[in-house]
Amino acid sequence: MDIQRIIIWAGLAVVSYLMVLAWNEDYHVNRPVQDQQVTQAIPEQSSEIGSPVGDEFSAPDADTAVTQNGQSGTDEATQGQVVSGGGKIEVVTDLLAVDISQLGGHLVSARLLEYDQTLNGDDPLPLLRNDNRMTYVLESSLVGPDGPDGRGDGGPARYRSAASRYQLDDGQDQLVVDLELENDTGAAITKRYIFSRNSYQIEVRYLVDNTSESVWRGNFSGKIVRDQSPDPTAQDSFGIQSFLGLVLNTPEDPYEKYDFSDLQDKSLNLTVNGGWIAFLQHYFLTAWVPGLDQTHRYQTTRRGDLQVMGFVSPTTQVQPGERGELGAKLYIGPKIIDRLENVAPNMDRTVDFGWLFFISYPLFLILEWFYGIVGNWGVAIILLTVVVKLAFFKLSATSYRSMANMRRVTPQIQRLREQYGDDRQKMSQEMMALYKKEKINPLGGCLPILVQMPVFIALYWCLFESVQLRHAPFMLWIQDLSVMDPYFVLPILMGASMFLQMSLNPTPPDPIQARVMKLMPLIFTVFFLWFPAGLVLYWLVNNILSIAQQWVITHQIENGPKKPAKT
């Protein structure tokens, strides 16, 4: 009879496993991956993405704006072949491959060369793009009285370049790309992009040589322009969704988030000293960082179906016969704390470790340190689990002693139930007297679980938010620790380990509670099916270590002298 029951349960388990695999294949499909190639350049005659006639943003008030005078920069004419029309200029560094439109001189495409678009693909991940799949570009403009992008008489500014492609060569630490303004504005204007090796930061500068007889006035404006399409890098994860939207940093509020619904309800118009503005998605971001010692106006608006988010800097004045320079820096890349700390104050907070960040961040530092030693994130998670287990070793030992003692006195509890089964109050009194006599804390087994739950939640955020674990392999079939186990092997092993651990615990006296405890491994297995594989690996290893510790303690108490156990 027992053999028949085992066969039936085994058959049901196999059928259930196959059904879950089939359901996952049919209904739990990842979002279609977008082609990283820009298939459609910005039309030369279009003002949809290029700076519109006039500027959408207003500059800080004239009486409060900070003015500048400068004589820096260079206006040497760029020699060589001129790229005409509304074409694009490709720039390739060791980390980035970007396209700059000659219409407006905007960044219309950016590919991250260190990150693949898909797990098994070789195509670089596209972050910025402007095609029939997504509009996500970074604009920079000169607006104001004499700015070529805000005059309204010739449309967007047009630039020419000495070459159609630039590349950061080996041994070269910096790459300068100059664009010369074609429009006649009464001043010679050069738009300069400065790229650096091993950096996702880009300097954007305007060099103004005022050859006229009047004062030149203009404002630098940086914009993030994006449609409301979903996050292409979002991971399917149970319960937690990555933030997609705008983040604004101000001295009063260093980290204020606005999603698309917030921006639709109300447009922003803030005058701020310093600050920065960024657009976040899972693992990656783009950000504009203007001068920290100036007062800027941060604003949002709509351009058709596009959301425009950006800033306008104070007015810069360049006297006749003098040269001036104005600009800002931007960041296009992954959310890596060490890099973001060097970009701007508080930008490292875009790596959102949740409300338990004070636990998540130390866990990440330990995890990163182990990875630096072993070179495998899965092994690093295992070592981190050992460290966490050691940290709670004494607390767990106290709990397991309590449960072992509870298991030891289970026959006595059963006799009390039989003796006082109809008198629950008397039975409770006798059971409490037994616990007191044997020095047993019936709630002692719950404490380690309650204490470790914040660690578990913090580790969830740590693994969910760390771009380092994106496409990070472990071994065998686990080739991406940031997503679920494709064959559910780890969750099933975790459930089996939990069942084994439950068998070491005393049977609860309440029949309903006993049945619930028997169902817990199954419930947790289903719950963990779509958790990131790295998190399930942590829980599995933690269960194995707990089973070993609990078995040793239970064996010692049950086979040792029958005396009250120390708690």
N, C-alpha and C positions, 0 to 999 in steps of 0.2 A: 504493500500500500504506500509506504514511504517512497519507494522507487518510482511508482506511478506518479505520485505528486511532484517529485523532483523533475521527472520528464515533462510533465505538463507545464510547470513553471518555467523550465528552460526553454520549451517551445514558445511560450508566450513572450519571454524576454527576447528571443531571436526575432520573432515577428514584429514586436514593438520597435526593436532597433532598426529593422529594415524599413518600417513605416516612417520613422523619424527621418532617416536618410532620404527617403523619397519625398517627404514633405519639405525638407530643407532644400532639396534640389529644385522643387517646383515653385516654392513660395518665398524662400529666403535668399533670393538672388541679389548680389551686390548691384549697386547702381551702375548703369553702363558707363564705361570709361570713355572720356572724351579724347578725341584725336589731338595730339599735341601740336600738330602742324597748323599754323595760321593759314586758312584757305582763302581768306578774302582780305585784302589790304583796305585801309580806310580810303574811301573814294575821295578823289582830289577835290571834287566840288561839294562834298557833304560837310555839313556843320554838325552832324549828329555826335561825333566823337571829338573832332577837332574843336578848338576854342570857338564858341559862337561869336556872332557879331556883337560886340560889347561883351562885358563879363557878367557872369551870374552873381558873383560875390561883390560886396561893397568893401572898400578899404576902411581901416580905422579912421575915426573923425580927424579932420585936418588939424584941429587945435590940440588933439591929444597924441597924434601920431609922432613917432620918433623919426627925425630926419637924419640922413647920413650924407657925408661928403667923402669921396675917396679918390685915390689916384693909383689904385692897384690894377692889375690885369694887363693884358696885352691885346693889341689889335692887329697883329701881323696878318696880312692876307694869306688865306689858305691857297696853296698852289696845287695843281694837279687836275685830274679829271673831275668834272663836276657832275654830280648825280642830279638829274633834273626831274621835274614832275612831282607826283605825290608818292614817290617810292619809299623804300625803307632802307635803313642802314643797320647792318648786323654787327653786333659787338660780342665777342666771345672771350671770356676769361677762364680761369681754372674752375670757377664755381657756377658761373652764369652764362647764358646765351640770350641776349636781348635784341629786340628790334626797335629802332627809333624811327618814327614816321617823320618824313621831311615836311609834312603838313602839321605845323605846330611844334614839331620837335618833341613829341610825346613818346613815352614808352608804351608800346602797344602789344608787346609780347615779351615774356620772360620765362625761360626754362631753367630748372635747377638741375645742373649736370650731375650732382652727387646723389640725386634721388630718382629712382625709376618710377614711371607712371603706374605700372602694374608689377605684381610680384615676380612674374617670370619674364617680363619684358625688358628690353634694352632702351626704350625711348625715355628721354629725360622728362621729368614731371613738369607740365606747363602750369605756371601760376598766374601770369598775366596772359591775356589773349583777347583778340577782337575778331571774331568770325561768326559763322551762323550757329555756333553752339553756345558761345558765351561772350559777353562783353565785360571786360575787367581790365582797365588801363590806368596808367598814372599820367596825369597831365601836369605840366608846369608852364606858366605863362608870365609875361610882363604886361601888367594892366596899369590903369591910371591915365593921367592926361597924355603922356607921351609913349605909353607902352604900345607896342605893335599889335598886341592881342586885344586891346580894349578900345581902339579908336573907332571901329565901326565903319571904316571906309574901304577896306580891302579884304575883309574876311580874315580867316586864321593866318597867322604868320607862316611864311614859307622859308625853308632853310636849304642851303646847299652844303655839300661836304666834299672833302678831297678824295674820298674813297667810299665805296659801298659796303666795305667789310673791314673791320678792325679786329685784331686778335692780340691778347696778352701773351707775348713770347716767353719762352723759358729764360729765366734769369732777369726778367723784367718785373718790377714790383708795382708799377703803376702804368695805367693806360689812359691817355687824354684824348677825347674825341671832341673836336670843335665843329660847330655848325654855324655857318655865316648867314645872317638874315638877308633875304633877297628884297623884302619890302623897303621902300624908301621912307624912313622915319626922321630924317634929319640928324641921325646919330648912327655910327657904325656899331652894330650889336653882334656879339658872338655868344652863342649858347654852348656852354662847355659841360661835358660829362666826364667825371673823373672816376675811374674804376681802380680798385686795388686788389693785389693778390691775397688769396685766402680771406676774402671779405665779401659779405653780402650788402655792404653799405656802398652807396653811390653818392658822390657830390654833384649837385646840379647848380651851376653858376651862370649868371649873365654878366658879360663884360661889356660895359657901355663906354664908348669913346665919343664924347659930345663935340662934334665938329661944327655945331651951329653957333649962333650968337646969342642964344637964350638958354635959360636954365632947363635942363632935362629933368622931368619928374616921372617916376614910375614905381610900381609896387610889384613885388614877387608874389605869385599865387601858385599854390600846389593843391592838386585835387586827386582824389581817388574816385574813379567813375566805375560803377558796377551795376549790372542788372540783378534781378532777384532770383536767379537760378540757384538750385541747391548746392551745397558744398560738395565739390567733386572728390575731395579727399576724406570725407566723413566715413568712419568705420561703423559697421552695424554692431551695436553693443546694447546689451540688455539694460534698460533703465536709465542710462545716461546719454545725453545728446551733447555733442560739442557745440560751442557757441559760434554762431555765424552773424557777424555784424560789426558795428563801429565801436571803437574804444577811444575816449578822449581823456587826455591827462591835463589837469590844471592844478595850480597850487592849492585850491580849495578842495578839490576832489581828484586824487591822483589816479583813479581808475574807475571811470564811469562808462558803463556799457549801454549800447543802444542797438537793438535788433531792427529788422526792417519795419516791423509793425510800429515800433517806437518812432522811427523816422517819418513814417507816414502820418502819424498822429500830430507830430509837432516838429517843425524845422528848428535847428539850432542856430543861434546867433550870439556868440559870446566873445567878449574882448578879454584876452588872457595874456598875462606876462609869461613868456616862455611857453611851456607845454608841448604836446605832440598829438598827432592823430593817427590812428591805425585801423586797418580792417583785418579782422581775424577770421580764420577758418580752422578746421582741425589740423594741428601740427604746424601750420604755416601762417604768415602774415605779411602785409605790406604796411609801411608807415612813413609818414612825412614828419621830419623833425626840423622845424625852423630855428632861428637863433634864440637861444635860451635867455638872452639879455634884452630882448625886444618885446614889444606888445603887439600881439597878432589878433586878428579876428577870425575865429573858427565858425564855420557856417556849413549848413547842409541845405540842399535844394533838390528839385527834380528836373530832369531833362527828358521829357517824354516818359518812357518806361525805365529810365536809368536813374539811379540814386547817385547824386554828386555830393561828396564829402571833402572838405578841405579848409584852407585858410588863406588869408591875405595878410602880407607883412606890411610894416610901416612904409611910408613914402621915402624913397631914396632920391636925393637931389644930386645932380652932377652939373657943376658949373661949366660955362662955355670953355672949351679948350682943355678940359680935364677928363679924367677917366674914373669910372666908378665900377663897383662890383657888388652884386647882391645875389642871394640864392639860399639854398637849404640843402639838407641831406636826406636821403631816403634809405629804407631798408626793404629788401625783397628776399625773403628766405625763411628758413625753419625757425621754430620757437625753441631755441637753445639758450638756456639761462646765461651761460658764460658769454655768449656773443651779445645778447640783448643788454646785459649790464653795461657794455661799452658803447651802446648806441645812445641811450638817453636815460635819465633817472626814471625809475619805476617801470621801465619797459619789460623787465624780467617778470613782472606780475602777469603778463599775457600768457605765461605758462601757468595755467589755472589748475592748481592742485586741490581745489575744493576748500570747504570750510575747515578741514582738518590739515591744512597746509603745514602747520607746525609739526605734524607727524610725517606727512607725505614727503616733504623736502629732505629731512634727514634720511628717510628710507631710500630716496633716490640717490643721495650722495653715497650711501653705503653700497647700493646696487651698482652705481657707476664705478666705484672703486674696485669692487670685485670683478667687474667686466674688464677693467684695465689689467687685471692679473690673469684671468682665464680666457678672455677673448670670446666668450660665448654668453649671451644674455640669459639663456635658459639655465646654464650652470650657475651664473651669478644669482638668479632667483632662488635656486636651491640653497646656495650658501647664505643668502639673506634670510631664508626660512630658518636655517640652523641658528643664525644669530638671534632672530626673534624668539625662537624656542628657548635658547639659553637665557634670554632676558626674563622669560616667564617661567623658568625651570622650577624655582622653589614654590611659586604660587601654584603651578600645575601639580607639583608633587603633593602639596597639601590637599588639593582637590581630589587627586586620585586616591590618597589615603582615606579620605572621607568616604569616597564611593566604595572602596574596597571593604571598609568597615561596615558600610551599609549592606554590601553583598554578604558579608560574614554573618550578620544578624538577620538576614532575610528569613530563615526558618522560624526564628522567634517572632518576627513580625507576622508571619503567616499564622502562627498559633494564636496570636492576639486577635487577628481578624476572625479566626474560627470561633474564638471564645466570646468576643464582644461584637460579633458581626451585626447584631441588631441594635446595638447601642454605640452610635458613632462618637458621641461625646466621650464616653468612657474609654473607647478604643483609642481615641486621640490622646487622652490623658496618659494611658498606659504606654503608648508609643513614645511620647515625649519623655516619660520617665525612663524608658529604655535607652533613648538617645542620650539622656543626661548621664545615666549610669555607665554607658559604654563610651562617653565623651565623643559623641558623633554629632557633627553639624549637618543636618539633612540638606541644607542649601549650599554646602561647601563646594559641590560639584558644578554649580552654576557660575561661580565667580570668575574662573579663568575664561570662560566663553564670553562673559560680559566685558571683561577687560580687553580681550583680544579683538572684539568686534570693531572698535575704532581703528585698530591697526589694519584689519582686513579692509575696511572702507578706505582708509588712507592709501593703502597699497593699490586698491582698485584705481583711484584717481592717478596715482603715480604711473601705473602701467598704461592707463588710458590716455594720458596727456603727453607722455614722453615720446617725442619723435624718434628718439634713438631706437625704440623698439619696433618702429614701423618696418615691416618686411624683415625683421630680425629672426633668423632661423635658430632652432634648437637642435633637433636631431630627427632622423628618419622622416616621418610624415609631417612633423611640426616645422613648417618653413616660415611661419609668421606668428610670433608670439602675441601680437597685438590684436589678432582676430580669433574667432572660435576654432576649436579643433574640428577640421573638416569631417572626420570620421567619428567624433564623439568618444574617442578611446579614453582620453584623460578624464572627462566627466564620469564615465562608467567606472573607471578605476577608482576615482574619488568616492563614488557612491559605495563601491564594494569595501573600500577602506573604512568608510563611515559605518557601514553595517557591522564590520568586524569590531570596530571600536565600541559600538553600542552593545555588542554581546559581552563585553567586559564590564559593563555597567550593571548595577543591581536593577532588577525588575521593579518598576514603580508599583506601589501597593494598589493604586487606583487602576481598575481594568481599562477605563477609557484612556487614561494617560499612558498606560502600557501599549495600547494599540497605536496611539499617536506616535510614540517613540519608535515603534517598529516601522512606521511609514516615513519617518524623517529621512532615512537614506534615499528613498525613492523620490521624495519631494525635492531634496537638495540636488539630486542628480538631474532631474528635469530643469530645476532652476539654473543649474550651471551649464546646461548644454550650449548656450550661446554667449557665455562669458568668454573674455579673452583667454587664450590658451595659457598665457603666462600666469594669470591669476588662478586658474584651475590647477596649474602645476604647483603653485605655492600652497594651496589648500591640501592637495594630495600629499605632498612631502610633509606638511605639518601634521596630517593625520597619521602618516607612517611613524613619524617620530613620537607622536602622542601614544600610539598603540604600543610601541616598544617601552616607553616610560611607564605607561599604565600597567602593562603586563608584568613588568618586573616588580612594581610596588604591590600589585594584587597578589602575585605569587608569594612574595615575602610575608604578607599579612596572613594569607590563608594557610600557609604552611608553617608559620612561626608559632611561638607560644601564644596561647589565647589570653591576651591581656589587652587592656584598653590601649588603642593606638594614640600616639601623640599627634596633635593637630597643630 
